[in-house]
């Protein structure tokens, strides 16, 4: 940069000039701006791109700003000299100089870099997004960085599938953008106890617990007090999946009416009764207790724990491990536990009283299919006895090998042949 150019690059700033410049700046309307890439061009021309340069010539930093200009345009809020400020701070001050003096403040390098023709904001402010907690139920939201859409339900962001848009009558023109982190951090299911229905319509009602949707029967609707709760419409696809989910293992539940003092613990979709003695001894009283629909609880309590579930006494007093087969808890030796591959499955603690009763059953329920290690014969339990099944009994529309449960040979050998 020539000596004459340097003199022009720092215009004398009088009090009158400062007032003229300050007015539009205070109003937030800069006369011009430039992108970072254009400012980089100016810096390469003025200082070979060195934003920390100080050669002792009275001009400092990448934009070769004099001290008088630096002070006049507020640069000292960042650093005592331009070369001591960051690149961004020098550019922000350069923006003010550009707004007040134009590209002529850098008489050679400004025009050469196209400083006067570039009107981009070098550091645009991040957009301000609403807090999703402030949005009304039913508001559609999305992140600015992805196509996924959610609907706000009681503080949760329930996913909306493409197939939901038309039948559920979601208006995509009313989507509200929220911060990416806030969007991704939204719970995907409404809070426990939320009453929901299919947004597309229908009379069925459900209560959400652990992300599962439990059906509320007509008799439960009023008796259990669900009729006085807000009834939220949720996306069809989400609801269909939620109906198939089970409550979390270890979740403690009771009849929502409160009329039944019995307490239960959930294990793989089955509600297991907790005796009075075990309620405190096993620490169930320390867990959150949730009410569930009366009819649903009755059905869950009558259901068998799924075959292949591995269980032991929750009290820890008995280390014996069992596999569930047709409602019977079958004792596993260590060799069985590892040889049958059950050491790869979760081990669920269950109430000891319930476990004792399950282990005492003489045989698995009728229809249970059993297989022992090292033997390809599948046995079906019928009337407490066993019968060998044939290959043609399996296939499409018939029995499935997925339903066969592996058990110790001692159980099968102990059953009489039908």
C-alpha positions as CSV (number, residue, x, y, z in Angstrom):
1,X,0.0,0.0,0.0
2,X,1.4,3.4,-1.0
3,X,2.1,6.2,1.5
4,X,-0.6,8.3,-0.2
5,X,-3.0,5.4,0.0
6,X,-2.3,4.9,3.7
7,X,-3.1,8.5,4.4
8,X,-6.4,8.2,2.7
9,X,-7.2,5.0,4.5
10,X,-7.6,6.8,7.8
11,X,-9.8,9.7,7.3
12,X,-9.9,12.4,9.9
13,X,-13.0,11.9,12.0
14,X,-14.5,15.1,13.3
15,X,-17.1,15.2,16.0
16,X,-19.7,16.2,13.3
17,X,-18.7,13.2,11.2
18,X,-19.0,10.9,14.1
19,X,-22.5,12.0,14.9
20,X,-23.5,11.5,11.3
21,X,-22.1,8.0,11.3
22,X,-23.4,7.1,14.7
23,X,-27.0,7.8,13.9
24,X,-27.5,5.1,11.3
25,X,-25.4,2.7,13.3
26,X,-27.5,3.2,16.3
27,X,-30.6,2.5,14.2
28,X,-29.0,-0.8,13.1
29,X,-28.9,0.0,9.4
30,X,-25.4,-0.1,8.1
31,X,-24.8,1.6,4.8
32,X,-23.0,-1.5,3.4
33,X,-21.4,-4.7,4.4
34,X,-19.1,-7.4,3.0
35,X,-18.6,-11.1,3.4
36,X,-15.6,-12.6,5.2
37,X,-14.1,-13.7,1.9
38,X,-14.1,-10.2,0.6
39,X,-12.5,-8.9,3.8
40,X,-9.8,-11.6,3.4
41,X,-9.1,-10.1,0.0
42,X,-8.7,-6.7,1.5
43,X,-6.3,-8.1,4.2
44,X,-4.2,-9.9,1.6
45,X,-3.9,-6.7,-0.4
46,X,-3.2,-4.5,2.7
47,X,-1.1,-6.8,4.9
48,X,-0.4,-10.0,3.0
49,X,-3.3,-11.6,4.9
50,X,-1.5,-11.2,8.3
51,X,-4.2,-10.1,10.8
52,X,-1.6,-9.6,13.6
53,X,0.9,-7.5,11.7
54,X,2.5,-4.4,13.3
55,X,5.3,-3.0,11.3
56,X,5.5,0.3,13.2
57,X,4.2,2.4,10.3
58,X,1.1,3.6,12.3
59,X,-1.3,1.1,10.7
60,X,-2.2,-2.2,12.3
61,X,-3.7,-5.6,11.7
62,X,-5.0,-7.2,8.5
63,X,-7.0,-4.1,7.5
64,X,-4.2,-1.6,8.3
65,X,-6.3,0.6,10.5
66,X,-4.8,3.6,12.2
67,X,-5.3,4.1,16.0
68,X,-7.4,7.2,15.5
69,X,-9.8,5.3,13.3
70,X,-9.8,2.3,15.5
71,X,-10.8,4.4,18.5
72,X,-13.4,6.4,16.5
73,X,-15.2,3.4,15.3
74,X,-15.3,1.5,18.7
75,X,-12.4,-0.9,18.1
76,X,-11.1,-0.4,21.6
77,X,-14.0,-2.4,22.9
78,X,-12.1,-5.4,21.6
79,X,-8.4,-4.6,22.1
80,X,-6.2,-1.6,22.5
81,X,-4.8,-1.9,19.0
82,X,-6.2,-3.5,15.8
83,X,-3.4,-6.1,15.6
84,X,-4.2,-7.3,19.1
85,X,-7.8,-8.0,18.2
86,X,-9.1,-11.2,16.5
87,X,-9.8,-11.4,12.8
88,X,-13.6,-11.3,13.5
89,X,-13.2,-8.2,15.8
90,X,-11.2,-6.4,13.1
91,X,-13.8,-7.2,10.5
92,X,-16.6,-6.1,12.7
93,X,-14.8,-2.8,13.2
94,X,-14.1,-2.7,9.5
95,X,-17.8,-3.0,8.9
96,X,-18.4,0.2,10.8
97,X,-15.7,2.0,8.9
98,X,-17.1,0.8,5.6
99,X,-20.6,2.0,6.7
100,X,-19.2,5.4,7.6
101,X,-16.5,6.0,5.0
102,X,-17.2,3.6,2.2
103,X,-14.6,1.4,0.4
104,X,-12.5,4.6,0.0
105,X,-11.2,4.0,3.5
106,X,-9.0,1.5,1.6
107,X,-8.5,3.5,-1.6
108,X,-6.6,0.8,-3.5
109,X,-7.4,-2.4,-1.8
110,X,-11.1,-1.7,-1.2
111,X,-12.2,-1.4,-4.8
112,X,-9.7,-4.1,-5.9
113,X,-11.4,-6.5,-3.5
114,X,-14.9,-5.5,-4.6
115,X,-15.6,-4.2,-1.1
116,X,-18.2,-1.7,-2.2
117,X,-20.2,-4.3,-4.2
118,X,-20.4,-7.0,-1.6
119,X,-23.3,-6.4,0.7
120,X,-23.3,-9.7,2.6
121,X,-23.4,-9.8,6.4
122,X,-20.0,-11.4,7.4
123,X,-21.3,-12.7,10.7
124,X,-25.1,-13.0,10.6
125,X,-26.7,-13.4,14.0
126,X,-28.0,-16.9,14.7
127,X,-31.8,-17.0,14.3
128,X,-33.8,-16.9,17.4
129,X,-36.1,-19.9,17.9
130,X,-39.0,-20.4,20.3
131,X,-38.7,-22.6,23.4
132,X,-40.7,-25.7,22.5
133,X,-42.0,-25.7,26.1
134,X,-43.9,-22.5,25.2
135,X,-45.7,-24.0,22.2
136,X,-49.3,-25.2,22.4
137,X,-50.3,-28.9,22.1
138,X,-50.7,-29.8,18.5
139,X,-48.0,-27.5,17.2
140,X,-45.9,-29.0,14.4
141,X,-42.2,-28.5,14.9
142,X,-39.0,-29.3,13.0
143,X,-35.3,-28.5,13.2
144,X,-33.9,-26.2,10.5
145,X,-31.3,-28.9,9.8
146,X,-33.5,-31.9,8.8
147,X,-36.8,-33.0,7.3
148,X,-38.3,-34.8,10.3
149,X,-41.4,-33.3,11.8
150,X,-42.9,-33.8,15.3
151,X,-46.1,-32.7,17.0
152,X,-46.0,-31.2,20.4
153,X,-48.0,-33.2,23.0
154,X,-47.7,-32.2,26.6
155,X,-44.1,-31.2,26.3
156,X,-43.1,-34.2,24.1
157,X,-42.3,-34.2,20.4
158,X,-44.2,-37.1,18.9
159,X,-42.8,-38.1,15.5
160,X,-45.1,-37.5,12.5
161,X,-44.8,-39.9,9.6
162,X,-45.4,-39.0,6.0
163,X,-48.4,-41.3,6.0
164,X,-49.9,-39.3,8.9
165,X,-50.0,-35.9,7.2
166,X,-53.2,-36.4,5.1
167,X,-55.4,-38.6,7.4
168,X,-54.4,-36.8,10.5
169,X,-55.0,-33.4,8.8
170,X,-51.6,-31.9,9.7
171,X,-51.0,-28.6,8.1
172,X,-47.3,-28.5,7.1
173,X,-47.6,-24.8,6.2
174,X,-47.8,-24.1,9.9
175,X,-44.6,-25.8,11.0
176,X,-42.6,-23.9,13.7
177,X,-38.8,-24.1,13.5
178,X,-37.0,-24.8,16.8
179,X,-33.4,-25.1,17.7
180,X,-31.7,-28.3,16.5
181,X,-30.6,-29.4,20.0
182,X,-34.0,-28.7,21.4
183,X,-35.7,-30.6,18.6
184,X,-33.5,-33.7,19.1
185,X,-33.8,-33.4,22.9
186,X,-37.6,-33.6,22.9
187,X,-39.1,-36.8,24.6
188,X,-40.6,-39.0,21.9
189,X,-43.6,-40.0,23.9
190,X,-46.0,-38.0,26.1
191,X,-45.6,-38.2,29.9
192,X,-47.0,-41.2,31.8
193,X,-50.7,-40.8,32.4
194,X,-51.5,-38.8,29.2
195,X,-54.7,-39.9,27.6
196,X,-54.5,-40.1,23.8
197,X,-56.5,-41.1,20.7
198,X,-55.7,-41.5,17.0
199,X,-55.5,-38.0,15.4
200,X,-57.2,-39.4,12.3
201,X,-60.3,-40.3,14.4
202,X,-61.9,-43.2,16.1
203,X,-63.5,-43.9,19.5
204,X,-60.6,-45.9,21.1
205,X,-58.7,-44.2,23.9
206,X,-55.4,-45.1,25.5
207,X,-53.2,-44.0,28.4
208,X,-49.5,-43.6,27.7
209,X,-47.0,-45.2,30.2
210,X,-43.3,-45.8,29.3
211,X,-44.1,-44.9,25.7
212,X,-46.6,-47.7,25.5
213,X,-50.3,-47.0,24.8
214,X,-52.5,-49.1,27.0
215,X,-56.2,-49.4,25.9
216,X,-58.8,-47.9,28.1
217,X,-62.1,-50.0,28.0
218,X,-65.5,-48.3,28.0
219,X,-66.0,-49.4,31.6
220,X,-62.6,-48.0,32.6
221,X,-63.1,-44.6,31.0
222,X,-65.2,-43.1,33.8
223,X,-64.6,-45.6,36.6
224,X,-60.8,-45.0,36.4
225,X,-61.2,-41.2,36.0
226,X,-59.7,-41.0,32.5
227,X,-62.7,-39.0,31.3
228,X,-61.6,-35.9,33.3
229,X,-58.1,-35.8,31.8
230,X,-57.2,-33.9,28.6
231,X,-57.6,-36.2,25.6
232,X,-54.8,-35.7,23.1
233,X,-54.7,-36.6,19.4
234,X,-51.4,-38.3,18.4
235,X,-50.0,-39.4,15.0
236,X,-51.6,-42.6,13.7
237,X,-48.3,-44.4,12.9
238,X,-46.8,-43.6,16.4
239,X,-50.0,-44.8,18.1
240,X,-50.0,-48.1,16.2
241,X,-46.4,-48.8,17.3
242,X,-47.1,-47.7,20.9
243,X,-50.0,-50.1,21.2
244,X,-47.5,-52.9,20.4
245,X,-45.0,-51.8,23.1
246,X,-44.9,-53.3,26.6
247,X,-44.3,-51.5,29.9
248,X,-40.7,-51.3,31.1
249,X,-39.5,-54.4,33.0
250,X,-39.5,-53.6,36.7
251,X,-42.3,-51.0,36.4
252,X,-44.6,-51.3,39.4
253,X,-48.3,-50.8,38.7
254,X,-51.7,-50.9,40.4
255,X,-55.4,-50.7,39.4
256,X,-56.1,-47.0,38.4
257,X,-59.3,-47.0,40.5
258,X,-57.4,-47.5,43.7
259,X,-60.0,-49.9,44.9
260,X,-57.7,-52.9,44.6
261,X,-54.7,-52.9,47.1
262,X,-52.8,-55.4,45.0
263,X,-49.5,-54.3,43.4
264,X,-47.7,-55.8,40.4
265,X,-44.3,-55.7,38.7
266,X,-44.1,-55.8,35.0
267,X,-41.9,-58.5,33.3
268,X,-41.9,-58.8,29.5
269,X,-45.5,-57.6,29.3
270,X,-46.9,-59.7,32.2
271,X,-48.0,-58.2,35.5
272,X,-46.7,-60.3,38.4
273,X,-48.4,-60.1,41.7
274,X,-46.2,-58.7,44.6
275,X,-47.0,-60.2,48.0
276,X,-47.4,-57.8,51.0
277,X,-44.2,-59.2,52.5
278,X,-42.2,-58.6,49.3
279,X,-43.5,-55.1,48.8
280,X,-41.0,-53.6,51.2
281,X,-38.5,-56.5,51.5
282,X,-37.8,-56.4,47.8
283,X,-37.7,-52.6,47.6
284,X,-40.7,-52.3,45.4
285,X,-42.0,-49.6,47.7
286,X,-39.1,-47.4,46.6
287,X,-40.2,-47.4,42.9
288,X,-42.7,-45.1,41.3
289,X,-46.2,-46.6,41.4
290,X,-48.4,-46.0,38.4
291,X,-52.1,-46.7,37.9
292,X,-53.1,-48.6,34.8
293,X,-56.6,-49.3,33.3
294,X,-58.5,-52.0,35.3
295,X,-59.3,-54.2,32.3
296,X,-55.8,-54.0,30.9
297,X,-54.3,-55.0,34.2
298,X,-56.6,-58.0,34.5
299,X,-55.5,-59.2,31.1
300,X,-51.8,-58.6,31.8
301,X,-51.9,-60.4,35.1
302,X,-53.6,-63.4,33.5
303,X,-50.9,-63.6,30.7
304,X,-48.0,-66.0,30.9
305,X,-44.5,-64.7,31.0
306,X,-43.2,-65.2,27.5
307,X,-41.3,-68.4,26.8
308,X,-37.6,-68.1,27.1
309,X,-37.7,-65.4,29.7
310,X,-34.9,-65.9,32.2
311,X,-35.8,-65.1,35.8
312,X,-34.6,-65.3,39.4
313,X,-35.9,-64.3,42.8
314,X,-35.7,-60.5,43.1
315,X,-34.8,-60.7,46.8
316,X,-31.4,-62.2,45.9
317,X,-31.8,-64.8,48.6
318,X,-31.9,-67.6,46.1
319,X,-29.4,-67.7,43.2
320,X,-31.3,-70.3,41.2
321,X,-32.0,-69.3,37.7
322,X,-35.0,-70.4,35.7
323,X,-36.3,-70.3,32.1
324,X,-40.0,-69.8,31.6
325,X,-41.8,-72.4,29.5
326,X,-45.6,-72.4,29.2
327,X,-46.0,-70.6,32.5
328,X,-43.7,-73.0,34.3
329,X,-40.4,-71.8,35.8
330,X,-37.9,-74.5,34.8
331,X,-34.7,-74.7,36.9
332,X,-31.5,-74.2,34.9
333,X,-28.2,-75.7,36.0
334,X,-25.1,-73.7,35.1
335,X,-24.4,-76.1,32.2
336,X,-28.0,-75.5,31.0
337,X,-27.7,-71.8,31.5
338,X,-24.7,-71.5,29.2
339,X,-25.2,-74.5,27.0
340,X,-28.7,-73.3,25.9
341,X,-27.4,-69.8,25.4
342,X,-29.5,-68.2,28.1
343,X,-26.4,-66.5,29.5
344,X,-26.8,-64.1,26.6
345,X,-30.3,-63.0,27.6
346,X,-31.4,-60.5,30.3
347,X,-32.0,-61.9,33.7
348,X,-35.2,-60.5,35.3
349,X,-35.9,-60.4,39.0
350,X,-39.4,-61.5,39.9
351,X,-41.3,-61.8,43.2
352,X,-40.3,-64.9,45.1
353,X,-43.8,-65.9,46.0
354,X,-44.9,-65.8,42.3
355,X,-41.7,-67.7,41.3
356,X,-42.3,-70.4,43.8
357,X,-45.8,-71.0,42.4
358,X,-44.5,-71.0,38.8
359,X,-41.7,-73.5,39.6
360,X,-44.2,-75.8,41.4
361,X,-46.3,-76.3,38.3
362,X,-46.2,-80.0,37.2
363,X,-45.8,-79.2,33.5
364,X,-45.8,-76.4,31.0
365,X,-49.2,-75.3,29.6
366,X,-50.8,-77.4,26.8
367,X,-49.5,-76.4,23.4
368,X,-46.0,-75.5,24.6
369,X,-43.3,-76.7,22.3
370,X,-40.1,-77.9,23.8
371,X,-36.6,-78.7,22.5
372,X,-33.6,-80.1,24.4
373,X,-29.9,-79.6,23.7
374,X,-28.4,-82.1,21.2
375,X,-31.8,-83.5,20.1
376,X,-33.8,-82.3,17.1
377,X,-37.1,-83.7,18.2
378,X,-39.7,-81.0,19.1
379,X,-42.1,-82.1,21.8
380,X,-45.5,-80.5,22.4
381,X,-47.1,-80.6,25.8
382,X,-50.7,-82.0,25.8
383,X,-52.5,-82.7,29.0
384,X,-49.3,-82.8,31.0
385,X,-47.7,-85.3,28.6
386,X,-45.4,-84.9,25.7
387,X,-45.8,-85.9,22.0
388,X,-43.2,-85.7,19.3
389,X,-44.1,-83.3,16.5
390,X,-43.6,-84.0,12.8
391,X,-41.9,-81.7,10.3
392,X,-45.2,-81.2,8.3
393,X,-46.7,-79.5,11.4
394,X,-44.4,-76.5,10.8
395,X,-44.6,-73.9,8.1
396,X,-46.8,-71.1,6.8
397,X,-50.0,-71.0,8.7
398,X,-48.8,-73.8,11.0
399,X,-46.6,-74.0,14.0
400,X,-43.4,-71.8,14.1
401,X,-40.0,-72.8,15.2
402,X,-39.8,-69.3,16.7
403,X,-42.2,-70.4,19.4
404,X,-40.1,-73.5,20.5
405,X,-38.4,-73.0,23.8
406,X,-35.2,-74.8,24.7
407,X,-35.3,-76.6,28.1
408,X,-33.1,-78.9,30.1
409,X,-33.5,-82.6,29.1
410,X,-34.6,-83.4,32.6
411,X,-37.9,-81.6,32.1
412,X,-38.8,-83.4,28.9
413,X,-37.6,-86.8,30.2
414,X,-39.8,-86.3,33.2
415,X,-43.0,-85.9,31.2
416,X,-44.9,-89.1,30.2
417,X,-45.3,-89.7,26.5
418,X,-48.8,-89.2,25.3
